[in-house]
Amino acid sequence: MGEDLSASRLKRDAILLTAKVALVTGGGGGIGRGIALGLAEFGADVAILDIDGAAAEIVAGLVREKGRRALVIAADVSDRDAVRAGVALCVETLGRLDILVNNAGGTRPIKLLDMTDRQADRQIDLNLKNLVATTQAGASAMVAGGAGGAIINVASIEGFRAAPGYSVYAACKAGMINFTRTIALELSEHGIRINTIAPDLVPTEHMARFAPGIVSDAGKAAQAKYIPLGRAGNLDDCAGVAVFLASDMAAYVTGTTINVDGGTWASSGWTRDDAQGWKLFG
Ligand SMILES: NC(=O)c1ccc[n+]([C@@H]2O[C@H](COP(=O)([O-])OP(=O)(O)OC[C@H]3O[C@@H](n4cnc5c(N)ncnc54)[C@H](O)[C@@H]3O)[C@@H](O)[C@H]2O)c1
């Protein structure tokens, strides 16, 4: 008999990550911390790989408060051997790896003509090069586990648009987006999905320290004008999409990018205007 096409087999449990193990790079702060806590909230045990071991310990404590197991891996994501050892420790301690979140990254603005070789290399190491070793180590652990998996890369809306002062960073994020497409094909035979999320502005504690204007009243007023949904993003906005992509709700989603940007990529130069509603390049 043929498949009953009128029946829905979707159950609400499909969003749960119960009995799954996740590893989040840069999980000690900012967006990574939000994603680590979001994954734990929906049932996953979480390994937090962060260069700041003390920050990772705090997040691990919060994961445990949710009744989930946590592991701290104090490591620099640019150190390939440390990343490989961290993934091995995760499997040894938490028993498996089902979800990998490649989140560690970031930059400071610097124009091309002012950039030193060292600054350029550091940006590439942190925002693109590490992706190869972490994805390879994480995917190998998933293949060995034999139960598939989900990889989520945190790119940026700068991977799509021009970004003066952020040329190398933006190029790395564009590279991450296309790396995701290719690896989706390579890993599909193992039941491993890989997707990217592309946030726009998400004020984190770190950002509020070095760019306080972003969280000032004037900053928020500007964000209300240029971001269609009227505000900057927050950690839960990113975590919600990461949980979706990690879960069976996204069982047929791979090789793609979800913009978590309040609509800024769609707006492409349109800004909110009190008199006219919206205007182009205002
Ligand atoms: N915040 C934003 O507005 C925004 C927007 C778009 C994309 N992103 C991307 O989101 C990701 C997270 O950014 P964020 O703003 O939350 O950063 P953040 O600086 O607030 O937090 C980064 C975390 O990563 C850790 N970390 C930094 N370097 C590391 C390294 N070499 N190895 C291991 N851990 C390291 C830090 O200790 C910290 O816990 C980055 O990839 C960034 O490019 C951020």
The ligand as an ORCA input file, in Angstrom:
! r2SCAN-3c Opt
* xyz 0 1
  N      27.614     39.766     18.170
  C      27.313     40.082     16.935
  O      26.745     41.151     16.641
  C      27.607     39.103     15.821
  C      27.006     39.347     14.576
  C      27.240     38.452     13.545
  C      28.028     37.337     13.753
  N      28.610     37.133     14.973
  C      29.442     35.940     15.129
  O      28.976     35.220     16.251
  C      30.070     34.523     16.845
  C      30.117     34.852     18.317
  O      30.316     36.251     18.446
  P      30.000     37.024     19.800
  O      29.670     38.413     19.410
  O      29.061     36.238     20.617
  O      31.463     37.029     20.480
  P      31.879     37.353     21.988
  O      33.195     38.029     21.870
  O      30.803     38.000     22.750
  O      32.106     35.886     22.594
  C      33.026     35.052     21.967
  C      33.344     33.850     22.846
  O      34.318     33.087     22.146
  C      35.467     32.920     22.948
  N      36.635     32.917     22.101
  C      37.222     33.997     21.487
  N      38.299     33.595     20.802
  C      38.394     32.253     20.977
  C      39.312     31.276     20.516
  N      40.358     31.610     19.764
  N      39.118     29.992     20.879
  C      38.083     29.634     21.665
  N      37.191     30.537     22.143
  C      37.345     31.822     21.788
  C      35.466     34.085     23.926
  O      36.212     33.781     25.105
  C      33.967     34.248     24.179
  O      33.523     33.390     25.206
  C      31.319     34.929     16.069
  O      31.616     33.950     15.104
  C      30.904     36.223     15.401
  O      31.625     36.477     14.215
  C      28.417     37.997     16.005
*
